[in-house]
Amino acid sequence: MHGYQPGKVTLTTELLLAHKHPDDHPRVARVLDRLHDDTGQLTRNHGR
């Protein structure tokens, strides 16, 4: 993702937001919050 090799970087919200336009940070952060499951892990479950 974003030019990093798999396994070479730990994906964090801060890293992801660093690659987004500052005006988009609040919207992207809200989307990421909705994608986290109850354990704090990102989930791809649709319909949540």
Protein Blocks (a to p, Z undefined) as FASTA:
>chain_A
ZZiaehiaccdfklmmmmpcfklmmmmmmmmmmmpcfkopacfbehZZ
